[in-house]
Amino acid sequence: MDTTVIQIGAVTVAALRTADYMESTIRNYQKSISALTRFAADRGGVYSPALGAEFAAMTTSPRTGGFSAQRRFDYGRIVTVFDSYLRTGRVDLAVRRRGGGGPWPASDEFVALDAAWEADMADRGLAPATRAAYGRVARSYLVFLEDRGIDSLEETDAASILAFLESLLTRWAKSSLFWVVSNFRPFLKFTGRRELVDAVNLAGVKRSQTILPVLEDADEQRVVEACATGMVSARDAAITLLALLTGLRACDIIALRLADIDWRSQTIGIVQQKTKNPVTLPLPGLLAVALASYVLEERPAGEDDHVFLRSVAPFIPFVDHASIYKVTARTFRTAGVIGVKAGTRRLRHNAASRMLRAAVGGVKFSV
């Protein structure tokens, strides 16, 4: 396989055209490829993850001398595509861009360790959302070490774990550290460094038992009416109603396939991404109508059998839970429900509470 920047760039541009990307977007990719070609010229023009990491770190604008968010996005995006090509031998336009996945390590050893960790998670069949969360905190730790002049795991010790967790308090609420530790521990076990695992356990981070509020009846009715009256697209209505009425997690909505829907019995049968348990859920009338409208009228044609696809090229499945949150949040705003975080975790809790109330004779909504 030819691994020169020029060859990978040519394959990437061809893939973009095949996926019907807009010409303006393709030109932006080509600008990044040209910059990467010049950057790699004095190294024989051969691409490697280490070279890509250096290139992606060039976030200073030569015109202003300051940080350029656009350069960070463009360079990070092309490096992520190139890295994926080296790993798989194909251009994966669905991969997450670097800028959206937090900081990335630059040293050869840490780049290789991160790649090995990603491969291990994939081999074990972890859900994409789980892999993203585990990978993000692992890379943050590796970058934390690099910022302190450490580029080898052999140089680390238990104190580095505690220092890393303490550094997170500048941007994380203390109550959120439990989830960081939960996502961090599997990576430390993967490294085989028992003393690092012990250190994170000794940190004593405890889970905060937050009581999630449920939606006001009037707010829930507004959202249902927005989905029923065409105030939002059929796709957005179907996604929102799946979360609101069935309590499906974001990862399960993303993974939902056309074959999972039984139109005759109006049910959905899936194996849950998180628990691996099979579950069959009924489709209330309004949800079934929204799903059918999307599949028959809005859904882009193509070979991908995931139910929900992007509405613009490339027509691929959603990448992560943030995409689902954008949809539900947009639906809530359109419905006039302001000041409510419409994440699927809250909607899942709300669905469970509503079902419990219905079982004991509480309020029922017309769906």
N, C-alpha and C positions, 0 to 999 in steps of 0.2 A: 504493500500500500504506500503510495506517494504521500509523504507527510510534509511537503513544502507548503509554505503559506499560500503561494500562488495556486497550487493544485487544489488544496482544501477550499480556498476562496472560490475557485471556479465551480467546484461541486456544490458549494453552498448557494451561490447565485442561481445555479440551475435548479436547485431544489426550491428556492424562493419563487422562481417563475412557474414551476410546476404547481406550486401551492396557490397560485393566483394572488401573490402579494401585489400591492400597489407599486407602480414604478418609482414613486417618491420614496417609499420604504426601501426598495431594492437599492436605490442610489445611496441612501444613508448607510446601508450595509457595505456597499462598494467603497465608500469613503473610509470606513473603518478598516476594511481589508487592505486598502492602499496604504494607510498609516501603519498597519501591522507589517506589511511587506517591507516598508522602509526601515522599520524598527528591527526586523529580523535579518536585514541584508548583510550586516557584518558578522552574522553567525551562520552563514551559509544558506539562509532562507528557510531553514528547517524549523518546523513548529514543535514546541513541547509545552507541557503544562507550566513548567517553571518560567519559560519565556512569556507565556500568556499571562501569568500572574504579575510579572513585572510590567507588562504592557497595560494591563487593567488598572494598575496602581498609578498610572500617569494621568492624574485627574486635574492637573494645573493647566489653565488656559494660557497658551503662549501670547495671546493678545492682551489679556487683562492682568496676567500674573497671579490670578486668584483661582479658587476652587471652581471647577466647572461641573455642574450636575449633569449637563447633557453629555459631556465627554465621558463621565463615569458610566452613564447609562449605555452609550454607544459602544465603548470599548469593552465594558463588562459583558454586554450581550454577545458580541462576536467571539469573545474568548470562551464563553460558556458553550456556544455552538461548536467551536473548534475542539474543545476538550471532550465533548460528547462524541465527536467524530473519531477522535483517537481511540476512545474506549470501545465504541460499537461498530465503527466502520461505516456509519451512515449519518446523514444530517438529520438530527432530531430537533425540529422547530418547536417542539412542545416543552423543551427543557426550561427550567426556571433561570432567569437571568441572574447574574452575580449580584447586581445592585439590589435585588429584592430578597436575597438570601442571607443578608448580613455580611460581615467582613470575611475575607478568605485569606488563608495563609499563603506565604510566598516562597518559603524555603523548600528545597527539593524534598527533604525528609518529611516535612509536614504535609506537603502536597500529596506525596505518595501515601502517607498515613490516612489522610482524608479520603483518598480514592479507595484504599483498602477497606475502610470503614463503610463507605457507601456500597461497595461490592458485597460486603458481608451482610449488610441489612437487606440488600436485594435478594441474595441467596436464601435468606431466611423467610422471604415473602412478607416482610413488614409492609403495612399499608403506606402509600405515598405520603400521607399527612404525618404519620409517625416518623418516617425516614427524614422528612424535611425538618421536623422539630428536633430530632436527635442530632442530625447533621449540623444544624444551625448553632446549637450550644457547643458542640465539639469544636467547630471551626472558631468560634469566639474564644475558646480557651487557648487554642493554638496561636491565634493572633495575639492574645494577651501575653503569651510567652515570648513571641517574637518581638513585641514592643519593649520587652525587658532584656533583649539581647540573647534569648534562648532559642536555638533552632534545632534542638535534639531532645527527644523525650528522655534520654538518659540523664540529662542535666536537671530534670525536674525533681521536686520532692513534695512531701505532703503540705508544706507551707504554701506552695504555689496554688494549691486547691483553695485553701482558705482565703488567700489574697485575691484570687479570681472572683470568688463569691462575694467578697466584700466590695470589689470594684463594681459589681453589678448593681449595688444599691444606689449608685448615682443615676441610674436610668430605670430601675425596676422598683416597684413597691415591695417592701419586705414580705408582705403576704403572698407575693407571686413567686418568691424564691423556691417554694416547695416544688412548683412545676419545673423550674430550671433544674433543680437537683434530680428530680425524677427522670428528666430527659438526659441528664449528664452522666448518671451512674452507669447505664449500659455501655457507653463509650469507654469509660474507665475500666470496666470489666474486660472489654475487648482488648485493651492494651496489655493486659496480663499483669498490671502493676497493682498488687493487692494493697500496698500502703496508700495508694491514691484513692482507692475505693474506701478504705477505712477512714481516710481524711474527710471525704465528703459525708460519710455517715456520722462522724464526730462533730460535724458542723451544727448538728442539732436543729436543722430547719424543719419546722412543723407545719402541717397543713392548716390553712385558715378555713374554717367551716363557714363559708359565706352562704347566707340564705338568699336564694335568687327570688326576686319579685315576679309575680305573674302579671300579665297584661290586664288592664282594666277591660271590662266587658265591652264598653263603648269603643275603645281603641281596637280591640280584636274585630268587632263588627265592621269598623271602617276599613280595615285591611281586607277582610273577606269581600266587602262590597266593591272595593277597588279592583280586586281580582275578578269579580263576577261581571263587572260592567265595562270591561275593556279599557280601564284607565291605565293599565300597564300591558305590556306585550304578553302573549300567551305563554312564552317561555318563562318570563319573570313571575307570572301568576302561578304557573305549575310548580316552580321551585319554591316560591314562598309558601304555597299551600301544603306542599310536601313537608316542609319544616314545621309549619304551624299546626297542621291537622294530624299528621302521623308521627311527628317527633323524630324523623330521620336525621342522622348526623350529616354534616356537610360532606364527609368522606364517602358516605353511602349514596348521597345524591349525585356526587361526581361520578361514582363508579356504576351508577344505574345503567342497565343496558335494555335495549328494546325487547329482548327475549324475556326479561324479568317481569314484563307487564302481561297479565292475563286479562285481555279485554272482555272475554265472555263472562268471567266470574267477577270482574272488576276488583282484582287484587294485584298486589306486587309481592313477588317472592324473591328474597335475596339472602346472601350469606353476609352478615355484618362484617365490615372491614376491621373493626376494633376487636370484637369478641370472637369472630369466626363462627358465631352461632347462626343457624338459619332462622328466618322469620318471615311470616306471611302477613301482610298488612292489607286491610280493606281500602278501597278507593271511594271516598264519598263522591256523590254525584258531581259537585262543582269541580273537584280535583280531576276526576275522570274527563270532564269536558275540557278543562284547561290543557291537560296532557294530550288529548286527542287533537285539539286545535293546533297545538304546537307541532306535533309530529306530522300532521297532514298539511298544514298551511305555512308554517314558519321555518321548520327545521331544514337546514341546508342539505342538499343531496350529497351523498358520498358513501364510501365503503365502511367508515367507522360506525360501529353499532352502539356506541354510547348514546344515551337518550339526549343529554344536553351538550350542545356544541357552541363554540364561539359564534357570534352572529356576523363576524367579519373574517376574511381570510387571514390565516389559515383556519379552516373549519375543523378545529380539534377540540377535544374535551377540555373542561376547565382544569387548571393546574393545581389549585389548592383551595383551602377553605375561605381564603380572603376573597376569591371570586364569588363564592356563594354569598358571603356577607354583603358584598357590594350590591348584589341583586336584591336581597331582602331589605337592606337599608334603603335602597332606591324605592322599593314598593311602599315601605312605611312612609317615606317622605311624600310620595305621590298621594297616599291616602290621607295625608294631613296629620299623621301621628308623629309628633315631634318630641325630641328629648328621650326617646326610648332606644336602647341598644338592641338591635334586631338580630343578634347573632343566633346561630342554630342551637347553641347550648341553652340559651334562655328560652328559645322557642320549643326546644325539646322538653324542658322543665314545664313550660306552660301547657304543652299538649298533655303531659302526664297529669297535671293538676286538673285540666278541663275534663279529661276522661274520668278521673276520680269523682269530680263533682257530678258528672252526668250519671255515674253509677249509683249515686245516693240521691238522685232527684234534683240536682242543681240545674243551673241555667244551661240550655242547649242552644247552639247557634244553627241557623239555617244554612246548610252547605250542600 
